Structures are given as structure tokens and as C-alpha cells.
Amino acid sequence: MSDSMTSGRKLDDPNDEQESKGQASATPPARRKRLIALLAAAVAIAAVAYGAYYFTEGRFHQQTDDAYVNGNLVQLTPQVTGTVIAVNTDDTQIVKMGAPVVALDPADAKLALADAEAQLGQTVRRVSGLYANNGFYAANVAQREADLARARDDLRRRQAVADTGAVSAEDIAHARDAVSVAQAALDAARQQGNANQALTDRTTVELHPDVQAAAAKVRTAWLAYARDTLPAPVTGYVAQRQVQVGQRVAPGTPLMAIVPLDGVWVDANFKEVQLKHMRIGQPVTLTSDVYGSSIRYHGHIEGFSAGTGSAFATLPAQNATGNWIKIVQRLPVRIALDPAELAAHPLRIGLSMVVDVDTRDESGSQLGAAQNTRYRTDVFTGYENQADAAIERIIKQNALVAPATAARSQTSAPRILSREAKTQAG
């Protein structure tokens, strides 16, 4: 009986196994359908969310990571030939505008300056003598006029008593000759005075052409002497130092570069298909790989390049060939940064940036109006002022006639000539 029950259970087992397999096979398709439905719903929700984001916010933004920090590389080059005797800075160091960076041997320039100053002093003394001679020639003319008047009076008195026989004809002839001699002496003195007057007329010692020519030589020598010390044109960091002590340099030789990091900008290269809604003045948000996404910079579009990168390449693309493939071009866009944010988190030239432009406001233009952007230095203007001060000092030390005295000497000769004309008229 136990065997029959056992065999009965064995006979029932195949059916039970088939029933359990049928139930197990019916469960996965239903679960798969539910999973697919949930996935489709998630995709639909994500698509709707993205569509809502795109139409409300995303379509107003253009992004690129093909952007790099750029700035001015101010080259330090000598203006005169010389031997380097000192280099006062090195790479990565900051220098202030006007600080002496490189010094050249000043021996030759110093000797040339001393010679030019001596020549200027000699010229000033010689020209001062011309002004002093105006008074001398004026006095000489006055003396010759007095001699002529006396000779004429003697001739007149002798001619008055000639009929009485008190004066011989020989004395009258001598008196007439004396008048001729006095007249010739007066004419010679007047010519000498006019010649000297022509050298000093309508000018002063300081403005005399000879003095100005000598002063120009002093100015040239002074500039050559002052340029033996090379100041920093701007405040910035030293980079690409190539100069060494003892090196013989010529004008234009690159010695080093100075980078002012307070005026850097970003050149972002956008695809041409991204430029449709981009305009000058649109706000820009930037992040740097150096500081990460937690530090954000803010700026605005300052301008668009006049050509794509390939157009200004050393070897531009040759598109007029048989095998031509269209390549999307990129246009450099210049982005100005907030100076306060730059001061808080400085950027270096060449660093990578991620740029996001908000194109919602399209009121600006793609081609900006002409602007007079100037980037200049005033460290070299002091050379001319120092040279002018040295020239003024030399002129004051060597001038023998004050400008007022020279002016009086210039007007004295015309007064004497007019008096002589009155004498001849009388």
C-alpha cells in the first residue's frame, strides 16, 4: 500500500511541475511590459522637460570650450646699441611701470653727451657775443656820425672864409677829403652793424638757429645716454627672458616680454552655425579649468573677428580643388572680463576657458562701430623733459646777454640809422 501511494505521488509530480512552469513563464512578460511602460514614461517626461527647458532657456545659450585667455605681450627691446651690464628681474617676477629692468654700459654715451654739452656752451657764448656786438656796432656808427658831422663843420667854416684869403685852397681840399673819409668810415660801420644785426634779428639767444642746432645734438646725446637704462613699459609679469649679462645687443633685439594680467581677455572660437543670434554686448559666463566650475567669471562680447581662423592661417585652406569636403569654420569672438573678478582670481595667457553666451538680447550688432582703443606707456616721455632741462641749464650758465639786453641792442641800430638819415637830410 505504501508502494502504491508512493507511485501515485510520482505519477502526480509531472503535472505539478508543468503547472508551476506555466505560472513562472506567465510572470516575466507582464513585468517586462510594466518596465517598458515605466521607461517610456520616463523618456517622455525627460523629453518634455528638455523641450520645456530648451524653449524657455536652452535655445538662448551658445557654449564652447574652444576658448583661451589672451592678452598683451609687451616686448622690451633696446633703442641703442650696448653691452648688458645688469638684469634686474627674471621670469615669473612682477615689475612696476618705470622700474629699471635692464642696464647697458653708459661709458660711450656719457662721453658723447659731455662733448655735445661743451659744444652747446661754446655756441651759446658765441651767439651771446653777437648780441653784445650789436651795441658795439651801434656805438661805432654813432662815433662815425660824429666824425662826419665834425668834418662837415670844418669844411663849412673853411669855405665861409675862403674868399677873404684866410684859408688856402689846399686846406679846403684837405677838409673836403676829411669829409669823404668820414663818410666812408660811417658807411663801413653801418654795413658791419647791419651784418651783425642780420645774425641776431627777430630772435633771442635761446631761439637762435645755431643754439637750436647745438641743443638738438645735446638732446640726441642725452637720449642715447638715458636709453642705456631700459625701464618697464607697463606693470606686469616677466616672461620669455632671453637677455644675459655681457650680451651685446642692438636696437630691436627682443630681451623679454612683460605681461599685464590686469587687462587680459578671452578669445572664444564659435562655430559659424552658432553665430546667428550672437551680438556685441551680450552677457557671457565663463569658467576656467584652473579654478573649476565653482568660480565663475562674467563679461560681455566685445567684438567679432574679421575672418575665420583658417582665413588668417599661415597656410590658408585651398578649397578650389577636386576633392573638397565642407568643414565647419570657427570665428574668434573677443570677450571682455570683469576687472574685479580678474583681480580676485587672476588668469594667465593661454589658459582654457568654457564660455556660455546668453543670446536672449539681440539688440546689438555683429559689426561694432569704430573705436579708438589706445594702449600706451608714458615712461619714455620723461627722457625729453630731462634733456630740455639740461639744455636750459647750459644756456643759462653760458649766456652773456640777457634777453632784455638783446632786445634793446636789436632796436638801437635802427634808431641810429634814422638819426643819420636826419643828418643827411639836414
C-alpha positions as a LaTeX table, in Angstrom:
\begin{tabular}{lrrr}
\hline
Residue & $x$ (\AA) & $y$ (\AA) & $z$ (\AA) \\
\hline
Met1 & 0.00 & 0.00 & 0.00 \\
Ser2 & 2.86 & 2.31 & 0.74 \\
Asp3 & 4.32 & 1.49 & $-2.58$ \\
Ser4 & 1.11 & 2.39 & $-4.37$ \\
Met5 & 0.90 & 5.71 & $-2.59$ \\
Thr6 & 4.48 & 6.45 & $-3.45$ \\
Ser7 & 3.91 & 5.55 & $-7.06$ \\
Gly8 & 0.78 & 7.71 & $-7.04$ \\
Arg9 & 2.78 & 10.68 & $-5.82$ \\
Lys10 & 5.35 & 10.02 & $-8.51$ \\
Leu11 & 2.65 & 9.96 & $-11.14$ \\
Asp12 & 1.31 & 13.30 & $-9.91$ \\
Asp13 & 4.68 & 15.06 & $-9.95$ \\
Pro14 & 4.91 & 15.71 & $-13.76$ \\
Asn15 & 1.65 & 17.60 & $-13.78$ \\
Asp16 & 2.63 & 19.71 & $-10.84$ \\
Glu17 & 5.90 & 20.59 & $-12.48$ \\
Gln18 & 4.18 & 21.64 & $-15.73$ \\
Glu19 & 1.71 & 23.82 & $-13.83$ \\
Ser20 & 4.48 & 25.57 & $-11.90$ \\
Lys21 & 6.42 & 26.17 & $-15.12$ \\
Gly22 & 3.37 & 27.70 & $-16.76$ \\
Gln23 & 2.86 & 30.12 & $-13.90$ \\
Ala24 & 6.56 & 31.10 & $-13.92$ \\
Ser25 & 6.53 & 31.66 & $-17.67$ \\
Ala26 & 3.47 & 33.90 & $-17.42$ \\
Thr27 & 5.04 & 36.30 & $-14.88$ \\
Pro28 & 8.14 & 37.81 & $-16.75$ \\
Pro29 & 6.23 & 39.23 & $-19.80$ \\
Ala30 & 3.92 & 41.19 & $-17.55$ \\
Arg31 & 6.80 & 42.54 & $-15.54$ \\
Arg32 & 8.68 & 43.39 & $-18.74$ \\
Lys33 & 5.68 & 45.27 & $-20.04$ \\
Arg34 & 5.48 & 47.26 & $-16.84$ \\
Leu35 & 9.19 & 48.10 & $-17.02$ \\
Ile36 & 8.92 & 49.16 & $-20.66$ \\
Ala37 & 5.93 & 51.32 & $-19.83$ \\
Leu38 & 7.78 & 52.96 & $-16.97$ \\
Leu39 & 10.83 & 53.55 & $-19.20$ \\
Ala40 & 8.69 & 55.04 & $-21.94$ \\
Ala41 & 7.03 & 57.30 & $-19.40$ \\
Ala42 & 10.41 & 58.40 & $-18.04$ \\
Val43 & 11.66 & 59.11 & $-21.57$ \\
Ala44 & 8.52 & 61.06 & $-22.35$ \\
Ile45 & 8.83 & 63.07 & $-19.15$ \\
Ala46 & 12.51 & 63.73 & $-19.85$ \\
Ala47 & 11.72 & 64.78 & $-23.42$ \\
Val48 & 9.01 & 67.12 & $-22.23$ \\
Ala49 & 11.29 & 68.55 & $-19.54$ \\
Tyr50 & 14.12 & 69.05 & $-22.02$ \\
Gly51 & 11.76 & 70.58 & $-24.55$ \\
Ala52 & 10.44 & 72.97 & $-21.93$ \\
Tyr53 & 13.99 & 73.85 & $-20.89$ \\
Tyr54 & 15.13 & 74.30 & $-24.48$ \\
Phe55 & 12.29 & 76.60 & $-25.49$ \\
Thr56 & 12.44 & 78.65 & $-22.30$ \\
Glu57 & 16.18 & 78.76 & $-21.63$ \\
Gly58 & 18.42 & 76.42 & $-23.62$ \\
Arg59 & 17.89 & 77.94 & $-27.06$ \\
Phe60 & 19.13 & 81.29 & $-25.74$ \\
His61 & 22.59 & 79.96 & $-24.86$ \\
Gln62 & 25.59 & 79.16 & $-27.03$ \\
Gln63 & 28.51 & 77.32 & $-25.46$ \\
Thr64 & 32.04 & 76.34 & $-26.44$ \\
Asp65 & 35.12 & 75.03 & $-24.71$ \\
Asp66 & 37.36 & 76.14 & $-27.60$ \\
Ala67 & 38.28 & 79.35 & $-25.78$ \\
Tyr68 & 41.58 & 80.62 & $-24.40$ \\
Val69 & 42.84 & 83.56 & $-22.38$ \\
Asn70 & 44.72 & 86.16 & $-24.40$ \\
Gly71 & 46.47 & 89.41 & $-23.55$ \\
Asn72 & 49.15 & 91.91 & $-24.48$ \\
Leu73 & 52.76 & 90.76 & $-24.66$ \\
Val74 & 54.76 & 93.96 & $-24.21$ \\
Gln75 & 58.21 & 93.41 & $-25.68$ \\
Leu76 & 61.21 & 95.03 & $-24.02$ \\
Thr77 & 63.72 & 95.99 & $-26.73$ \\
Pro78 & 66.73 & 98.37 & $-26.62$ \\
Gln79 & 66.76 & 101.59 & $-28.63$ \\
Val80 & 70.56 & 101.89 & $-28.73$ \\
Thr81 & 73.48 & 99.52 & $-29.15$ \\
Gly82 & 75.28 & 98.48 & $-25.99$ \\
Thr83 & 76.60 & 95.77 & $-23.70$ \\
Val84 & 74.32 & 94.49 & $-20.95$ \\
Ile85 & 75.79 & 95.11 & $-17.51$ \\
Ala86 & 72.73 & 94.35 & $-15.33$ \\
Val87 & 69.44 & 92.42 & $-15.48$ \\
Asn88 & 67.26 & 93.32 & $-12.52$ \\
Thr89 & 64.42 & 90.82 & $-12.91$ \\
Asp90 & 63.65 & 87.29 & $-14.03$ \\
Asp91 & 60.77 & 85.14 & $-15.30$ \\
Thr92 & 57.61 & 84.94 & $-13.13$ \\
Gln93 & 58.54 & 88.14 & $-11.27$ \\
Ile94 & 56.37 & 91.25 & $-11.32$ \\
Val95 & 57.79 & 94.65 & $-12.26$ \\
Lys96 & 56.31 & 98.12 & $-11.84$ \\
Met97 & 55.98 & 100.53 & $-14.73$ \\
Gly98 & 59.10 & 102.69 & $-14.99$ \\
Ala99 & 61.31 & 100.43 & $-12.87$ \\
Pro100 & 64.80 & 99.85 & $-14.39$ \\
Val101 & 64.85 & 96.32 & $-15.79$ \\
Val102 & 67.99 & 96.13 & $-17.95$ \\
Ala103 & 71.08 & 98.38 & $-17.89$ \\
Leu104 & 73.61 & 98.87 & $-20.70$ \\
Asp105 & 77.17 & 100.16 & $-20.42$ \\
Pro106 & 76.83 & 104.01 & $-20.48$ \\
Ala107 & 80.52 & 104.93 & $-20.97$ \\
Asp108 & 80.41 & 105.84 & $-24.67$ \\
Ala109 & 77.09 & 107.64 & $-24.40$ \\
Lys110 & 78.34 & 109.63 & $-21.42$ \\
Leu111 & 81.39 & 110.88 & $-23.34$ \\
Ala112 & 79.24 & 111.84 & $-26.34$ \\
Leu113 & 76.87 & 113.73 & $-24.04$ \\
Ala114 & 79.73 & 115.67 & $-22.42$ \\
Asp115 & 81.07 & 116.67 & $-25.85$ \\
Ala116 & 77.63 & 117.82 & $-27.03$ \\
Glu117 & 77.11 & 119.87 & $-23.86$ \\
Ala118 & 80.51 & 121.54 & $-24.33$ \\
Gln119 & 79.66 & 122.42 & $-27.93$ \\
Leu120 & 76.35 & 123.88 & $-26.82$ \\
Gly121 & 78.10 & 126.05 & $-24.24$ \\
Gln122 & 80.56 & 127.35 & $-26.84$ \\
Thr123 & 77.74 & 128.11 & $-29.26$ \\
Val124 & 75.77 & 129.99 & $-26.62$ \\
Arg125 & 78.79 & 132.13 & $-25.76$ \\
Arg126 & 79.49 & 132.87 & $-29.42$ \\
Val127 & 75.87 & 133.83 & $-30.10$ \\
Ser128 & 75.80 & 135.92 & $-26.93$ \\
Gly129 & 78.81 & 137.75 & $-28.34$ \\
Leu130 & 76.79 & 138.57 & $-31.45$ \\
Tyr131 & 74.12 & 140.22 & $-29.34$ \\
Ala132 & 76.78 & 142.12 & $-27.39$ \\
Asn133 & 78.36 & 143.31 & $-30.67$ \\
Asn134 & 75.08 & 144.93 & $-31.67$ \\
Gly135 & 75.70 & 147.58 & $-29.05$ \\
Phe136 & 79.35 & 147.92 & $-30.06$ \\
Tyr137 & 78.48 & 148.46 & $-33.73$ \\
Ala138 & 75.74 & 150.91 & $-32.78$ \\
Ala139 & 78.26 & 152.96 & $-30.75$ \\
Asn140 & 80.74 & 152.76 & $-33.62$ \\
Val141 & 78.14 & 154.12 & $-36.03$ \\
Ala142 & 77.38 & 156.95 & $-33.62$ \\
Gln143 & 81.09 & 157.78 & $-33.40$ \\
Arg144 & 81.45 & 157.78 & $-37.19$ \\
Glu145 & 78.42 & 160.04 & $-37.47$ \\
Ala146 & 80.03 & 162.49 & $-35.04$ \\
Asp147 & 83.28 & 162.39 & $-37.04$ \\
Leu148 & 81.38 & 163.08 & $-40.25$ \\
Ala149 & 79.48 & 165.95 & $-38.68$ \\
Arg150 & 82.72 & 167.48 & $-37.38$ \\
Ala151 & 84.40 & 167.12 & $-40.78$ \\
Arg152 & 81.48 & 168.78 & $-42.47$ \\
Asp153 & 81.54 & 171.65 & $-39.96$ \\
Asp154 & 85.27 & 172.14 & $-40.62$ \\
Leu155 & 84.66 & 172.17 & $-44.36$ \\
Arg156 & 81.79 & 174.62 & $-43.99$ \\
Arg157 & 83.85 & 177.07 & $-41.88$ \\
Arg158 & 86.77 & 176.98 & $-44.30$ \\
Gln159 & 84.52 & 177.52 & $-47.27$ \\
Ala160 & 82.93 & 180.52 & $-45.49$ \\
Val161 & 86.31 & 182.37 & $-45.14$ \\
Ala162 & 87.80 & 181.15 & $-48.40$ \\
Asp163 & 87.08 & 184.49 & $-50.16$ \\
Thr164 & 88.99 & 186.51 & $-47.54$ \\
Gly165 & 92.19 & 184.57 & $-48.19$ \\
Ala166 & 92.44 & 183.39 & $-44.57$ \\
Val167 & 92.31 & 179.71 & $-45.66$ \\
Ser168 & 94.24 & 178.31 & $-48.54$ \\
Ala169 & 92.72 & 176.17 & $-51.24$ \\
Glu170 & 94.86 & 173.27 & $-50.03$ \\
Asp171 & 93.24 & 173.41 & $-46.57$ \\
Ile172 & 89.82 & 173.41 & $-48.15$ \\
Ala173 & 90.78 & 170.36 & $-50.23$ \\
His174 & 92.05 & 168.57 & $-47.13$ \\
Ala175 & 88.79 & 169.39 & $-45.33$ \\
Arg176 & 86.80 & 168.03 & $-48.25$ \\
Asp177 & 88.88 & 164.85 & $-48.21$ \\
Ala178 & 88.29 & 164.51 & $-44.48$ \\
Val179 & 84.54 & 164.62 & $-45.10$ \\
Ser180 & 84.88 & 161.85 & $-47.72$ \\
Val181 & 86.95 & 159.72 & $-45.34$ \\
Ala182 & 84.46 & 160.21 & $-42.52$ \\
Gln183 & 81.58 & 159.30 & $-44.83$ \\
Ala184 & 83.36 & 156.11 & $-45.96$ \\
Ala185 & 84.09 & 155.15 & $-42.34$ \\
Leu186 & 80.43 & 155.71 & $-41.46$ \\
Asp187 & 79.26 & 153.54 & $-44.37$ \\
Ala188 & 81.66 & 150.76 & $-43.32$ \\
Ala189 & 80.49 & 150.91 & $-39.71$ \\
Arg190 & 76.89 & 150.86 & $-40.82$ \\
Gln191 & 77.49 & 147.78 & $-43.02$ \\
Gln192 & 79.21 & 145.98 & $-40.16$ \\
Gly193 & 76.31 & 146.80 & $-37.86$ \\
Asn194 & 73.75 & 145.60 & $-40.42$ \\
Ala195 & 75.68 & 142.35 & $-40.96$ \\
Asn196 & 75.77 & 141.64 & $-37.24$ \\
Gln197 & 72.14 & 142.71 & $-36.88$ \\
Ala198 & 71.12 & 140.18 & $-39.54$ \\
Leu199 & 72.62 & 137.41 & $-37.40$ \\
Thr200 & 70.51 & 138.35 & $-34.37$ \\
Asp201 & 67.37 & 139.95 & $-35.84$ \\
Arg202 & 63.95 & 138.79 & $-34.56$ \\
Thr203 & 65.37 & 136.12 & $-32.23$ \\
Thr204 & 66.95 & 135.60 & $-28.82$ \\
Val205 & 69.93 & 133.65 & $-27.56$ \\
Glu206 & 67.73 & 130.67 & $-26.68$ \\
Leu207 & 65.95 & 130.68 & $-30.05$ \\
His208 & 68.96 & 131.41 & $-32.25$ \\
Pro209 & 69.34 & 128.80 & $-35.03$ \\
Asp210 & 72.93 & 128.00 & $-34.06$ \\
Val211 & 71.91 & 127.44 & $-30.45$ \\
Gln212 & 68.95 & 125.32 & $-31.52$ \\
Ala213 & 71.21 & 123.14 & $-33.70$ \\
Ala214 & 73.65 & 122.61 & $-30.83$ \\
Ala215 & 70.74 & 121.94 & $-28.46$ \\
Ala216 & 69.43 & 119.26 & $-30.84$ \\
Lys217 & 72.80 & 117.50 & $-30.65$ \\
Val218 & 72.65 & 117.64 & $-26.85$ \\
Arg219 & 69.13 & 116.23 & $-26.93$ \\
Thr220 & 70.25 & 113.36 & $-29.17$ \\
Ala221 & 73.22 & 112.58 & $-26.95$ \\
Trp222 & 71.07 & 112.81 & $-23.82$ \\
Leu223 & 68.50 & 110.39 & $-25.23$ \\
Ala224 & 71.26 & 107.93 & $-26.17$ \\
Tyr225 & 72.64 & 108.18 & $-22.63$ \\
Ala226 & 69.23 & 107.83 & $-20.96$ \\
Arg227 & 68.28 & 104.87 & $-23.16$ \\
Asp228 & 71.14 & 102.84 & $-21.70$ \\
Thr229 & 68.70 & 102.10 & $-18.88$ \\
Leu230 & 65.61 & 100.19 & $-20.05$ \\
Pro231 & 62.53 & 100.75 & $-17.87$ \\
Ala232 & 59.47 & 98.52 & $-17.72$ \\
Pro233 & 56.90 & 99.98 & $-20.14$ \\
Val234 & 53.96 & 98.62 & $-18.11$ \\
Thr235 & 53.27 & 96.89 & $-14.83$ \\
Gly236 & 53.16 & 93.13 & $-15.29$ \\
Tyr237 & 54.86 & 89.77 & $-15.02$ \\
Val238 & 58.14 & 88.98 & $-16.75$ \\
Ala239 & 58.10 & 86.19 & $-19.31$ \\
Gln240 & 60.38 & 84.89 & $-22.05$ \\
Arg241 & 63.55 & 86.47 & $-20.63$ \\
Gln242 & 66.33 & 85.97 & $-23.17$ \\
Val243 & 68.89 & 88.63 & $-22.21$ \\
Gln244 & 72.08 & 87.77 & $-20.34$ \\
Val245 & 74.72 & 89.92 & $-18.66$ \\
Gly246 & 77.58 & 90.64 & $-21.05$ \\
Gln247 & 75.44 & 90.22 & $-24.15$ \\
Arg248 & 75.94 & 92.78 & $-26.93$ \\
Val249 & 72.50 & 93.94 & $-28.05$ \\
Ala250 & 71.36 & 96.04 & $-30.98$ \\
Pro251 & 68.22 & 98.17 & $-31.36$ \\
Gly252 & 65.16 & 95.96 & $-31.70$ \\
Thr253 & 66.68 & 92.86 & $-30.06$ \\
Pro254 & 63.95 & 91.09 & $-28.00$ \\
Leu255 & 65.14 & 90.95 & $-24.40$ \\
Met256 & 62.00 & 89.84 & $-22.54$ \\
Ala257 & 58.22 & 90.18 & $-22.52$ \\
Ile258 & 56.11 & 91.83 & $-19.83$ \\
Val259 & 52.53 & 90.60 & $-19.49$ \\
Pro260 & 49.99 & 92.91 & $-17.79$ \\
Leu261 & 47.50 & 90.38 & $-16.41$ \\
Asp262 & 45.00 & 93.05 & $-15.36$ \\
Gly263 & 43.95 & 93.57 & $-18.98$ \\
Val264 & 43.53 & 90.07 & $-20.38$ \\
Trp265 & 40.55 & 88.93 & $-22.42$ \\
Val266 & 39.17 & 85.66 & $-23.82$ \\
Asp267 & 39.14 & 84.61 & $-27.46$ \\
Ala268 & 36.31 & 82.09 & $-27.90$ \\
Asn269 & 36.12 & 80.21 & $-31.20$ \\
Phe270 & 32.47 & 79.57 & $-32.04$ \\
Lys271 & 31.19 & 77.51 & $-34.94$ \\
Glu272 & 29.66 & 79.52 & $-37.75$ \\
Val273 & 26.29 & 77.89 & $-37.10$ \\
Gln274 & 26.32 & 79.35 & $-33.56$ \\
Leu275 & 26.73 & 82.97 & $-34.64$ \\
Lys276 & 23.21 & 83.59 & $-35.94$ \\
His277 & 21.87 & 85.10 & $-32.72$ \\
Met278 & 25.14 & 86.34 & $-31.18$ \\
Arg279 & 25.59 & 90.12 & $-30.87$ \\
Ile280 & 28.06 & 92.59 & $-29.38$ \\
Gly281 & 27.30 & 93.39 & $-25.77$ \\
Gln282 & 25.58 & 90.12 & $-24.88$ \\
Pro283 & 26.44 & 88.82 & $-21.38$ \\
Val284 & 28.84 & 85.92 & $-21.05$ \\
Thr285 & 29.50 & 83.50 & $-18.21$ \\
Leu286 & 32.87 & 81.74 & $-18.13$ \\
Thr287 & 34.63 & 79.09 & $-16.09$ \\
Ser288 & 38.30 & 78.18 & $-16.05$ \\
Asp289 & 39.89 & 74.77 & $-15.76$ \\
Val290 & 42.33 & 76.27 & $-13.27$ \\
Tyr291 & 39.69 & 77.17 & $-10.68$ \\
Gly292 & 36.94 & 74.73 & $-11.67$ \\
Ser293 & 33.24 & 75.31 & $-12.17$ \\
Ser294 & 32.79 & 76.83 & $-8.71$ \\
Ile295 & 34.48 & 80.08 & $-9.81$ \\
Arg296 & 32.52 & 81.94 & $-12.46$ \\
Tyr297 & 33.65 & 84.92 & $-14.49$ \\
His298 & 31.29 & 87.40 & $-16.07$ \\
Gly299 & 31.86 & 89.52 & $-19.13$ \\
His300 & 30.37 & 90.58 & $-22.43$ \\
Ile301 & 31.04 & 90.15 & $-26.12$ \\
Glu302 & 33.36 & 92.94 & $-27.23$ \\
Gly303 & 33.65 & 92.14 & $-30.90$ \\
Phe304 & 33.88 & 89.55 & $-33.66$ \\
Ser305 & 36.95 & 88.78 & $-35.72$ \\
Ala306 & 37.03 & 89.99 & $-39.33$ \\
Gly307 & 37.75 & 86.46 & $-40.55$ \\
Thr308 & 37.83 & 82.84 & $-39.50$ \\
Gly309 & 40.89 & 81.16 & $-38.12$ \\
Ser310 & 41.65 & 79.37 & $-41.38$ \\
Ala311 & 41.48 & 82.65 & $-43.33$ \\
Phe312 & 44.34 & 84.11 & $-41.27$ \\
Ala313 & 46.36 & 80.90 & $-41.09$ \\
Thr314 & 49.91 & 80.80 & $-42.39$ \\
Leu315 & 48.81 & 78.25 & $-44.99$ \\
Pro316 & 45.17 & 79.03 & $-45.79$ \\
Ala317 & 42.94 & 76.22 & $-46.98$ \\
Gln318 & 42.78 & 75.69 & $-50.75$ \\
Asn319 & 39.10 & 74.95 & $-51.37$ \\
Ala320 & 39.30 & 75.17 & $-55.17$ \\
Thr321 & 40.39 & 71.54 & $-55.50$ \\
Gly322 & 38.75 & 68.43 & $-56.88$ \\
Asn323 & 38.46 & 66.60 & $-53.56$ \\
Trp324 & 36.57 & 69.10 & $-51.44$ \\
Ile325 & 34.97 & 68.40 & $-48.09$ \\
Lys326 & 33.00 & 71.06 & $-46.27$ \\
Ile327 & 34.43 & 71.80 & $-42.84$ \\
Val328 & 32.56 & 73.90 & $-40.34$ \\
Gln329 & 34.60 & 77.03 & $-39.71$ \\
Arg330 & 35.13 & 78.77 & $-36.38$ \\
Leu331 & 35.14 & 82.54 & $-35.84$ \\
Pro332 & 37.10 & 84.09 & $-32.95$ \\
Val333 & 34.92 & 86.16 & $-30.62$ \\
Arg334 & 36.57 & 88.56 & $-28.20$ \\
Ile335 & 35.11 & 88.61 & $-24.69$ \\
Ala336 & 35.91 & 91.31 & $-22.13$ \\
Leu337 & 36.12 & 90.22 & $-18.49$ \\
Asp338 & 35.16 & 91.91 & $-15.25$ \\
Pro339 & 38.32 & 93.58 & $-13.80$ \\
Ala340 & 37.22 & 92.96 & $-10.21$ \\
Glu341 & 36.82 & 89.23 & $-10.82$ \\
Leu342 & 40.21 & 89.16 & $-12.57$ \\
Ala343 & 41.82 & 90.80 & $-9.56$ \\
Ala344 & 40.23 & 88.23 & $-7.23$ \\
His345 & 41.14 & 85.23 & $-9.42$ \\
Pro346 & 43.94 & 86.12 & $-11.89$ \\
Leu347 & 44.13 & 84.35 & $-15.23$ \\
Arg348 & 47.24 & 83.60 & $-17.28$ \\
Ile349 & 47.58 & 83.86 & $-21.02$ \\
Gly350 & 46.78 & 80.61 & $-22.80$ \\
Leu351 & 44.53 & 79.05 & $-20.15$ \\
Ser352 & 41.45 & 77.14 & $-21.34$ \\
Met353 & 38.00 & 78.55 & $-20.66$ \\
Val354 & 34.43 & 77.30 & $-21.01$ \\
Val355 & 32.19 & 80.04 & $-22.42$ \\
Asp356 & 28.40 & 80.38 & $-22.21$ \\
Val357 & 26.81 & 83.28 & $-24.11$ \\
Asp358 & 23.29 & 84.45 & $-23.31$ \\
Thr359 & 21.78 & 85.35 & $-26.70$ \\
Arg360 & 18.38 & 86.44 & $-25.42$ \\
Asp361 & 19.04 & 90.13 & $-26.15$ \\
Glu362 & 19.67 & 90.60 & $-29.89$ \\
Ser363 & 19.53 & 94.41 & $-29.91$ \\
Gly364 & 23.26 & 94.74 & $-30.53$ \\
Ser365 & 25.17 & 94.40 & $-33.79$ \\
Gln366 & 27.65 & 91.90 & $-35.11$ \\
Leu367 & 29.94 & 94.61 & $-36.51$ \\
Gly368 & 30.64 & 97.26 & $-33.90$ \\
Ala369 & 31.24 & 100.95 & $-34.54$ \\
Ala370 & 34.77 & 102.26 & $-34.94$ \\
Gln371 & 36.50 & 102.80 & $-31.60$ \\
Asn372 & 39.81 & 104.46 & $-30.81$ \\
Thr373 & 41.30 & 101.90 & $-28.45$ \\
Arg374 & 44.69 & 103.01 & $-27.12$ \\
Tyr375 & 47.20 & 101.04 & $-25.14$ \\
Arg376 & 50.17 & 103.24 & $-24.36$ \\
Thr377 & 53.04 & 103.90 & $-21.98$ \\
Asp378 & 54.44 & 107.20 & $-20.73$ \\
Val379 & 57.77 & 106.01 & $-19.31$ \\
Phe380 & 59.78 & 107.33 & $-22.27$ \\
Thr381 & 58.33 & 110.86 & $-22.29$ \\
Gly382 & 60.46 & 111.78 & $-19.28$ \\
Tyr383 & 63.62 & 111.49 & $-21.39$ \\
Glu384 & 62.73 & 114.53 & $-23.48$ \\
Asn385 & 61.80 & 116.57 & $-20.40$ \\
Gln386 & 65.13 & 115.77 & $-18.76$ \\
Ala387 & 67.01 & 116.69 & $-21.94$ \\
Asp388 & 65.18 & 120.02 & $-22.17$ \\
Ala389 & 66.02 & 120.77 & $-18.54$ \\
Ala390 & 69.72 & 120.06 & $-19.18$ \\
Ile391 & 69.71 & 122.31 & $-22.27$ \\
Glu392 & 68.05 & 125.16 & $-20.38$ \\
Arg393 & 70.64 & 124.87 & $-17.61$ \\
Ile394 & 73.56 & 125.03 & $-20.05$ \\
Ile395 & 72.12 & 128.07 & $-21.85$ \\
Lys396 & 71.63 & 129.96 & $-18.60$ \\
Gln397 & 75.17 & 129.18 & $-17.48$ \\
Asn398 & 76.77 & 130.39 & $-20.72$ \\
Ala399 & 74.52 & 133.20 & $-21.95$ \\
Leu400 & 76.33 & 136.57 & $-21.62$ \\
Val401 & 73.43 & 138.79 & $-22.65$ \\
Ala402 & 70.00 & 138.66 & $-21.07$ \\
Pro403 & 67.04 & 138.56 & $-23.45$ \\
Ala404 & 66.01 & 142.11 & $-22.45$ \\
Thr405 & 69.52 & 143.43 & $-23.23$ \\
Ala406 & 69.46 & 141.62 & $-26.56$ \\
Ala407 & 66.11 & 143.18 & $-27.39$ \\
Arg408 & 67.44 & 146.66 & $-26.62$ \\
Ser409 & 70.53 & 146.05 & $-28.78$ \\
Gln410 & 68.32 & 144.96 & $-31.65$ \\
Thr411 & 66.31 & 148.21 & $-31.60$ \\
Ser412 & 69.29 & 150.54 & $-31.09$ \\
Ala413 & 70.69 & 150.23 & $-34.63$ \\
Pro414 & 67.51 & 151.36 & $-36.40$ \\
Arg415 & 67.39 & 154.46 & $-34.18$ \\
Ile416 & 71.00 & 155.39 & $-35.16$ \\
Leu417 & 70.27 & 154.86 & $-38.82$ \\
Ser418 & 67.25 & 157.11 & $-38.60$ \\
Arg419 & 69.35 & 159.82 & $-36.91$ \\
Glu420 & 71.93 & 159.58 & $-39.68$ \\
Ala421 & 69.15 & 159.94 & $-42.23$ \\
Lys422 & 68.01 & 163.10 & $-40.43$ \\
Thr423 & 71.59 & 164.43 & $-40.51$ \\
Gln424 & 71.93 & 163.81 & $-44.24$ \\
Ala425 & 68.55 & 165.40 & $-44.85$ \\
Gly426 & 69.65 & 168.49 & $-42.90$ \\
\hline
\end{tabular}
